[in-house]
Amino acid sequence: MKIFITGLGGYLAEALTGRLRAAGHEVTGTSPVPYAGAHTHRLGEDFPSRWLEGADGVVHLAHDASPEGWEPNTEGARRLLDAVRSAGVHRALFVSSYSAQPGIESLYGRTKRAIEPMFLEQGHIVVRLGLVLGPGGLFSRNLAFLLRSPVAPLVNAGSAAIAVVAEKDVLEALQTLLAGGASGLYHLACPEALPLRELTRAVWRSAGRRGMVVNIPLPLARAGLRIAAAVGLRLPVSAENLGGLSTSFPPSDLETVLGRPATAPRDAIAGAVASFTAVPA
């Protein structure tokens, strides 16, 4: 297959590219900055349909995470789908998030939710991912913090649950959906959500460390994160991330897509910690 991926250079795009190429598939795509084998392109700009000629499938991973990202993201999705239609590509897959739920506060979740119908109405695929447990992305930023600190400040003592999924399960599921005749909405996460305090403790256990969870009330956490952002302090989470926490967890389609049991979250966390802490030879 020839697969076109938007957002090349990003964590998940890199991992998916590696898996597809290892399986003998050709991968091309776009990147907002110069990147080997990619067309330089920013969301919202014209999207030439000739870039997609000969493609068997398109994976839309590019995302503008800036506070002004609503227009580039939604317009970018429209222009990409126009090019998909013009080029005669029959399968496009949009990578969304479990945070794309009704009433979600975060701009990220609301943007993803707005784009989903564009793909579904044209008979394409939308996948909502849980937090990907791997050596990259949001999880790795929090992982780096936890491996440095014996104290984890968590909103409401980490009682909120989060949908999670192993990186290897995500990549296998995406490849399976691209190769088949699927369409529609798929939720890709472990069958049971994991409380944030349990995720935190699993990281410490996997690293052979001890730590303590400290309770932070939600209003105080939001205020502190906004102040940190205003003064340019880089933290592993933001107020936007807190607004993306969901209490709604639709049934997962992961095991149906994989045709096997999902990787247990604690096993995925242990693997991510090992990959993150490995020292190159």
Protein Blocks (a to p, Z undefined) as FASTA:
>chain_A
ZZddehihiaklmmmmmmmmmnopacddddfbdcehiacddehiacdfklmgoiabdcdf
bdcfbfklmmmmmmmmmmmmmmmmmnopabdcddddfklcghiabfklmmmmmmmmmmmm
nopacddddddddfehjllmmmmmmmmpcbdcdehhhlaccddddfklmmmmmmmmmmmm
cecjdddddfbdcdfklmmmmmmmmnopacddddddfklmmmmmmmmmmnopacfbdfkl
mmmpcfbdcddfklmmnopacddfklmmmmmmmmmmpccZZ
